[in-house]
Amino acid sequence: MDSSQLIEKLKRDKQIRIIEDELDVNLEIPHVAYVEIKKDNPKVLLFTNPVDRERGEKYSRAVRESHKKRGYFL
């Protein structure tokens, strides 16, 4: 299963929250992920517009945070 198939499956199962806002990888994304992980039924988060405001960089790949594995993947 490739990533697009996985995302479609998560959408069908209503287990993903896609965040299209431009969010900072150092402050905003960790905060949103922390709030989500504390929920009773957390969802996988997909951040489609990650940026690093300290470095002035926009990333070309999405960042996801999974409730099953606390980690970020670029």
C-alpha positions as CSV (number, residue, x, y, z in Angstrom):
1,M,0.0,0.0,0.0
2,D,1.5,3.3,-1.0
3,S,1.0,6.6,0.9
4,S,-1.9,7.8,-1.3
5,Q,-3.7,4.6,-0.7
6,L,-3.1,4.8,3.0
7,I,-4.4,8.4,3.1
8,E,-7.5,7.4,1.2
9,K,-8.2,4.5,3.6
10,L,-7.7,6.8,6.6
11,K,-10.2,9.3,5.0
12,R,-12.7,6.5,4.5
13,D,-12.3,5.4,8.1
14,K,-12.4,9.0,9.3
15,Q,-9.1,8.5,11.1
16,I,-7.1,11.4,9.6
17,R,-7.2,15.1,10.0
18,I,-5.6,17.0,7.1
19,I,-4.3,20.4,8.1
20,E,-3.6,22.6,5.1
21,D,-2.7,25.8,7.0
22,E,1.0,26.8,6.9
23,L,2.3,25.8,10.3
24,D,5.8,26.0,11.8
25,V,7.5,22.6,12.4
26,N,9.2,23.8,15.6
27,L,6.3,25.4,17.5
28,E,2.8,25.0,15.9
29,I,2.9,21.4,14.6
30,P,4.2,20.0,17.9
31,H,1.5,21.9,19.8
32,V,-1.3,20.7,17.5
33,A,0.0,17.1,17.7
34,Y,0.3,17.3,21.5
35,V,-3.4,18.5,21.8
36,E,-4.5,15.7,19.4
37,I,-2.6,12.9,21.2
38,K,-4.3,13.9,24.5
39,K,-7.8,13.2,23.0
40,D,-9.7,10.0,23.7
41,N,-9.7,9.0,20.1
42,P,-6.8,10.8,18.4
43,K,-6.5,10.9,14.6
44,V,-3.5,10.7,12.4
45,L,-2.5,14.3,11.5
46,L,-1.3,15.3,8.0
47,F,0.3,18.8,7.8
48,T,0.4,19.7,4.1
49,N,2.2,23.0,4.4
50,P,5.0,22.7,6.9
51,V,7.4,25.6,7.3
52,D,10.5,26.4,9.4
53,R,10.1,30.1,10.2
54,E,13.5,30.2,12.0
55,R,15.3,29.2,8.8
56,G,12.8,30.8,6.4
57,E,12.2,27.4,4.7
58,K,9.0,25.8,3.2
59,Y,9.1,22.1,2.9
60,S,8.0,20.4,-0.3
61,R,6.8,17.2,1.5
62,A,4.0,16.9,4.0
63,V,4.5,16.1,7.7
64,R,2.4,13.6,9.4
65,E,2.0,12.7,13.1
66,S,0.6,9.3,14.0
67,H,-1.1,8.5,17.3
68,K,0.4,5.0,17.1
69,K,4.0,6.2,16.7
70,R,4.8,9.6,18.1
71,G,7.1,11.0,15.5
72,Y,7.3,13.3,12.6
73,F,8.2,12.2,9.1
74,L,9.2,14.6,6.3
